[in-house]
Amino acid sequence: MLKERLIDALGSDAVKTAPEDLAVYAFDAYTDGRLPTAVVLPASTRDVSAVVKVARACGEPIIARGAGTGLCGGAVPIIGGVVISFARMNRILSLDAHNYRAHVQPGLINLDLSNHVASDGLFYAPDPASQKISTIGGNIATNAGGPHCLSYGTTVNHVLALEVVDDRGEVFTTSCDDPGYDLTAALVGSEGTLGIVTSAWVRLMRLPEAVRVWVAAFGDIDAASAAVSAIIAGGIVPTALEMMDAVITQAVEAAFHAGYPTDAAAVLLIENAGFEDDMATCESAIAAIVKEHGALSWRAAHTAEERAALWAGRKGAAGATGRIAPNYYTQDLCVPRSKLPQALRAVEEAASAHRITVGNVFHAGDGNLHPLLMYDKRRRDQVGAVVETGNAILRSAIDLGGTISGEHGVGWEKREAMTRVYSTADLATMARVRDVFDPQRALNPEKIFPSGARCAEVTPP
């Protein structure tokens, strides 16, 4: 019945039910789930609306999916259902370069947008490391950030309006310019649990007149962390302020030959963008701070090619760890900048206690850590050790006044950890919001909230 109705609505080419086809959509970059009941590839908002109505009539949950690069199981079917893949809804619908905005479909690759508008002197600011493959819709689902969110903000700061299909298959639009509640911001980061985004109006930015990139090397992580805090405390907010430890820089250099020092305990990658006349003053101020905090070396990238190589190494860091172990698990947590040394020590202690190799590459400027835990998933003992290490790292972040997710979302992976951050009353309030949008919990079920939690079940007595 479901298959036939979906084919009637979209055509046979857009509906997949063969086991080998379904298997492709049963996992993301974090974990495996269950096979979906069906996979559909809509070409329009009308198609999405039709799919939701059919799935609702057949009692099937609905999971929206972009490129499947998520790192917390957010787009993985947990109890079956219909996966809506946006691979065919990947176009720029309109471009208003004069007003710095574009109307795009959710399956558009993040970097493709910036490449398309570069000839107009524009770019799209959110730039997760996966920007070469992750989609705008997936970025909206998790409120993705990236290295440049320190200066430019995360996805929510660049989404102006949304077209959304609700749990009944009806279409509505939101705008951050409308009076009343900001539903646009509420939907960004909701991981497909409040509605299915079928298009978005996003903010574009003018390409800066000048860009400078510098690399500072340190003999220990504490000194590099102190320099990060001092830069921000000095009233300087670089465009990006990233840190890598020796494990990562060595792997990156072996893979990319990007120009990072391999004999330093920690390396800062610093970028500033703006007016040419400001660059020399900015470099002098930052260089003075890092040297005051014990930098062993300071180097400027003098050409666009050098800058591109350094950024290619930074954004390819996770893949470079394949030289160390066949698999890696990425954590995503935030701590106050002043607590970076304690947080990194906690990461190292947890990894050492479980005999797991760890490399740190992260957004130091805003305290968003991404420890890469390296292991062999063919060894059950290592899988268990990685899980325990990740849990210990999360606990330490909370103890330091941080939180369990910075930009990857909560999804399936961290939903039980929500009780460590939020009170029962907090979770009850969130559940009430979700039940307003999707009372049947048909949209991306078993995500974000602890297992089995519904409004009545998390409401305090």
C-alpha positions in Angstrom: 0.0 0.0 0.0 2.7 2.5 1.0 4.9 1.8 -2.0 2.0 2.0 -4.5 0.7 5.3 -3.1 4.2 6.8 -3.1 4.7 5.8 -6.7 1.3 7.2 -7.6 2.4 10.5 -6.1 6.0 10.8 -7.3 6.5 8.2 -10.0 8.5 5.0 -9.8 11.9 6.6 -10.4 11.6 8.6 -7.2 10.7 5.7 -4.9 13.2 3.2 -3.6 12.2 0.1 -1.7 14.7 -2.6 -2.7 16.9 -3.7 0.3 20.1 -2.7 -1.4 18.7 0.8 -2.0 17.3 1.2 1.5 20.7 0.2 3.1 22.3 3.3 1.7 20.0 5.4 3.8 20.3 3.4 7.1 23.4 5.2 8.4 25.3 8.5 8.6 28.8 9.4 9.5 28.1 8.4 13.1 26.1 5.2 13.3 23.9 2.6 11.6 20.1 2.5 12.2 17.3 0.4 10.9 16.4 0.1 7.2 13.7 2.6 6.3 10.5 1.3 4.9 11.0 3.4 1.8 13.2 6.2 0.4 11.8 8.9 -1.8 13.7 11.5 -3.8 11.3 14.5 -4.4 11.9 17.1 -7.0 9.7 19.9 -5.5 7.9 21.1 -2.5 4.7 19.7 -3.9 6.3 16.3 -3.9 7.4 16.6 -0.3 3.9 17.6 0.7 2.5 14.6 -1.1 5.0 12.2 0.6 4.1 13.5 4.0 0.4 13.0 3.4 0.9 9.5 2.2 3.2 8.6 5.1 0.8 10.1 7.6 -2.1 8.1 6.1 0.0 4.9 6.3 1.2 5.6 9.8 4.9 5.9 8.8 7.3 8.3 10.4 9.3 10.7 8.2 13.0 11.4 8.2 14.5 14.2 6.2 18.0 13.6 4.9 20.7 15.7 3.2 24.0 14.3 2.3 24.2 11.9 5.2 27.4 13.5 6.7 25.8 14.0 10.1 27.9 13.0 13.1 25.2 12.2 15.7 22.7 9.9 13.9 20.3 12.8 13.2 19.2 11.5 9.8 19.2 7.8 10.6 15.9 6.0 10.7 15.6 4.4 14.2 12.1 2.9 13.9 11.9 2.6 10.1 9.7 5.0 8.2 10.0 7.0 5.0 13.4 8.8 4.3 13.0 11.9 2.2 16.3 12.4 0.4 16.8 16.0 -0.9 19.5 14.9 -3.4 17.3 16.1 -6.4 16.3 19.4 -4.7 19.7 21.0 -5.0 19.2 24.2 -7.0 19.6 27.9 -6.4 16.1 29.1 -7.1 16.9 32.8 -7.2 19.7 35.2 -6.5 19.3 38.8 -5.4 22.9 39.9 -5.4 21.9 43.6 -4.8 20.3 42.7 -1.5 22.8 40.0 -0.6 20.4 37.1 -0.5 19.6 33.8 -2.3 16.7 31.4 -2.3 17.9 27.8 -2.3 16.7 24.3 -2.0 17.8 22.2 0.9 19.8 19.7 -1.1 22.2 22.4 -2.4 25.8 21.7 -1.3 27.1 24.4 1.0 30.2 25.2 -0.9 28.4 25.3 -4.3 26.5 28.4 -3.1 29.7 30.3 -2.4 31.3 29.2 -5.6 28.2 30.3 -7.6 28.0 33.8 -6.1 31.8 34.5 -6.0 31.6 36.2 -9.4 29.2 38.7 -7.8 31.8 39.4 -5.0 29.7 37.4 -2.4 29.9 34.3 -0.3 27.9 32.3 2.2 29.5 32.5 5.6 28.7 29.2 7.5 31.5 26.8 6.5 31.5 23.5 8.4 34.5 21.3 7.6 32.1 19.2 5.5 31.1 22.1 3.3 32.3 20.4 0.1 29.5 17.8 0.6 27.1 18.8 3.4 23.9 20.5 2.3 22.2 23.7 3.3 19.2 21.7 4.6 21.5 19.6 6.8 23.3 22.7 8.0 20.0 24.3 8.9 18.9 21.1 10.8 21.9 21.2 13.1 22.6 25.0 13.1 26.1 24.2 11.7 28.9 26.6 12.3 32.5 26.1 11.1 35.8 27.9 11.7 34.5 31.3 10.6 31.4 31.3 12.9 33.6 33.0 15.5 33.2 36.2 13.6 30.3 35.6 11.3 28.0 33.5 13.5 26.4 30.2 12.9 23.7 29.1 10.4 20.9 30.7 12.3 22.5 34.1 11.8 22.3 33.7 8.0 18.8 32.2 7.4 16.3 34.9 6.6 13.2 32.8 5.9 12.1 29.2 5.4 9.6 27.3 3.4 8.4 24.3 5.5 6.2 21.3 5.1 4.5 20.5 8.4 3.5 17.1 9.9 0.2 17.1 7.9 1.8 17.9 4.6 0.8 21.6 4.6 3.2 24.2 3.4 4.0 27.4 5.3 6.7 30.0 5.3 8.5 31.9 8.0 10.6 35.1 8.1 12.8 36.6 10.7 11.4 40.0 9.5 7.8 39.1 10.5 6.4 40.6 13.7 5.8 38.1 16.6 7.6 34.9 17.4 10.8 34.2 15.4 9.8 30.8 14.0 12.7 30.8 11.6 15.2 30.7 14.5 13.1 28.0 16.2 13.3 25.8 13.2 17.0 26.2 12.6 18.7 23.6 14.7 15.5 21.5 15.3 16.9 18.6 13.4 13.8 18.0 11.3 11.6 17.4 14.3 9.4 20.5 13.9 8.9 20.5 10.1 10.7 19.7 6.9 12.5 22.6 5.2 11.9 22.6 1.5 13.6 25.9 0.7 15.5 28.7 2.5 16.2 32.3 1.9 19.8 32.9 3.1 21.9 35.9 3.7 25.1 36.4 1.6 28.1 38.5 2.5 30.5 40.7 0.6 33.9 39.1 0.0 36.4 41.0 2.2 38.9 43.3 0.6 41.8 41.5 2.3 42.4 38.2 4.0 45.4 37.3 6.1 46.3 33.9 7.6 48.9 33.2 10.3 50.3 30.1 12.1 51.6 30.2 15.6 53.3 27.2 17.2 53.5 26.5 20.9 55.5 24.2 23.1 52.4 23.1 25.1 48.6 23.3 24.8 48.2 25.4 28.0 50.2 28.2 26.4 48.2 28.1 23.2 44.9 28.1 25.1 46.0 31.1 27.2 46.9 32.9 24.0 43.5 32.3 22.6 41.8 33.8 25.7 44.2 36.7 25.6 43.4 37.5 22.0 39.7 37.7 22.6 40.2 39.5 25.9 42.3 42.1 24.1 39.2 43.1 22.1 40.4 41.3 18.9 37.9 38.9 17.3 39.6 37.3 14.3 37.6 35.8 11.5 38.8 32.3 12.6 40.9 31.1 15.5 41.6 27.3 15.3 43.8 25.0 17.3 45.4 21.6 16.4 47.6 19.4 18.6 50.7 17.5 17.5 48.8 14.3 16.7 46.7 16.2 14.2 49.3 18.4 12.7 51.6 15.5 12.0 48.8 13.6 10.3 47.7 16.7 8.3 51.3 17.3 7.1 51.7 13.7 6.1 48.5 13.9 4.0 48.5 17.5 2.7 52.0 19.1 3.1 50.1 22.2 4.1 53.0 24.0 5.9 52.2 23.2 9.5 55.1 22.7 12.0 55.2 19.1 13.2 57.5 19.6 16.2 55.0 21.8 18.2 52.6 20.6 20.9 49.9 22.9 19.6 49.4 25.1 16.6 47.0 28.1 16.2 45.6 28.8 12.8 44.5 32.5 12.8 42.6 34.3 10.0 41.5 37.9 9.8 39.5 39.5 7.0 38.6 43.1 6.4 40.2 46.2 4.9 43.7 46.1 3.6 44.7 49.2 5.7 43.8 47.3 8.9 45.8 44.1 8.3 49.3 45.2 9.4 47.9 46.6 12.7 45.9 43.5 13.4 48.9 41.2 12.7 51.1 43.2 15.0 48.6 43.1 17.8 48.0 39.3 17.5 51.6 38.5 17.0 52.5 40.4 20.2 50.0 38.5 22.2 51.0 35.0 21.1 54.7 35.8 21.6 53.9 37.1 25.0 52.3 33.7 25.7 55.3 31.7 24.6 54.8 31.1 20.9 57.8 29.3 19.5 57.2 30.6 16.0 55.0 32.9 14.0 54.5 32.6 10.3 52.3 34.5 7.8 50.9 32.9 4.7 51.9 35.3 2.0 49.9 34.0 -1.0 46.4 32.8 -1.7 47.9 29.4 -2.5 49.5 29.2 1.0 46.3 30.2 2.7 44.3 27.7 0.7 46.8 24.9 1.6 46.6 25.7 5.3 42.8 25.7 5.2 42.7 22.5 3.2 44.8 20.8 5.9 42.6 22.1 8.7 39.3 21.0 7.0 40.8 17.7 6.0 42.1 16.9 9.4 39.6 14.2 10.2 40.2 12.3 7.0 44.0 12.6 7.6 43.6 10.5 10.8 43.2 7.4 8.5 46.9 7.2 8.6 46.7 6.5 12.4 43.7 4.3 12.7 41.0 2.9 10.3 38.1 4.7 12.1 37.5 7.8 14.2 34.7 9.1 16.4 34.3 12.8 16.7 33.0 14.4 19.8 31.4 17.9 19.7 31.2 19.9 22.9 31.7 23.5 24.2 33.4 24.9 27.2 34.2 28.5 28.2 37.4 29.7 26.5 39.0 30.1 29.9 38.5 26.4 30.6 40.2 25.1 27.5 43.3 23.9 29.3 41.2 21.9 31.8 39.0 20.6 29.1 41.9 19.4 27.0 43.5 17.7 30.0 40.2 15.9 30.7 40.1 14.7 27.1 43.6 13.4 27.3 43.0 11.7 30.7 39.8 10.0 29.4 41.5 8.7 26.3 44.6 7.5 28.2 42.4 5.7 30.8 40.7 3.7 28.0 43.9 3.4 25.8 42.5 5.3 22.9 44.5 7.6 20.7 43.1 11.1 20.6 43.8 14.1 18.4 42.4 17.6 19.0 41.4 19.9 16.2 38.8 22.5 17.1 37.3 26.0 17.1 39.4 27.5 19.9 38.0 31.0 19.6 34.6 29.9 20.8 35.6 26.9 22.9 34.0 24.3 20.6 36.1 21.2 20.9 36.2 18.3 18.5 38.3 15.5 20.0 38.9 12.8 17.3 39.0 9.4 19.0 40.8 6.9 16.8 40.1 3.2 16.8 39.4 0.0 14.8 35.7 -0.8 14.8 36.4 -4.4 14.0 37.6 -4.7 17.6 34.7 -4.8 20.0 36.9 -3.8 22.9 38.0 -0.6 21.1 34.4 0.3 20.2 33.4 0.0 23.8 36.4 2.0 24.9 35.6 4.8 22.5 32.0 5.0 23.7 33.2 5.2 27.3 35.8 7.8 26.4 33.3 9.9 24.7 30.9 9.8 27.6 33.7 10.7 30.0 34.6 13.7 27.8 31.0 14.9 27.8 30.8 14.7 31.6 33.9 16.7 32.0 32.6 19.4 29.6 29.4 19.7 31.7 31.4 19.9 34.9 33.4 22.7 33.5 30.3 24.7 32.7 30.0 23.7 29.1 27.5 21.8 27.1 27.2 18.6 25.0 26.9 19.9 21.5 28.2 22.9 19.7 27.2 22.4 16.0 26.7 18.7 15.2 23.3 18.5 16.9 21.9 16.0 19.4 20.3 13.5 17.2 20.3 9.9 18.3 23.8 9.9 19.8 23.4 12.5 22.6 19.7 12.4 23.5 20.2 10.6 26.8 22.9 13.1 27.7 20.3 15.9 27.5 19.3 15.0 31.1 22.8 16.0 32.3 22.3 19.5 30.9 18.6 20.2 31.3 16.2 19.8 34.2 13.0 17.9 34.0 11.1 21.2 33.7 13.4 22.3 30.9 12.8 19.1 28.9 9.1 19.4 29.6 9.0 22.8 28.0 10.9 21.6 25.0 8.6 18.7 24.6 5.6 21.0 24.7 7.0 23.0 21.8 7.6 19.9 19.8 4.1 18.6 20.5 2.6 21.8 19.1 4.3 21.3 15.8 4.2 17.5 15.6 1.9 15.9 18.3 2.2 12.5 16.7 6.0 12.6 16.8 6.1 11.5 13.1 8.9 13.8 12.1 12.3 12.3 12.8 11.2 10.3 15.9 13.5 9.2 18.7 15.8 12.2 18.2 16.9 15.0 20.6 14.8 13.9 23.6 15.6 11.0 25.9 14.1 7.7 24.9 10.4 7.5 25.3 10.1 11.0 26.6 6.9 12.9 25.8 5.4 16.0 27.2 3.4 14.2 29.9 6.3 12.0 30.8 8.8 14.7 31.4 6.5 17.1 33.2 7.4 17.4 36.9 4.7 16.0 39.3 
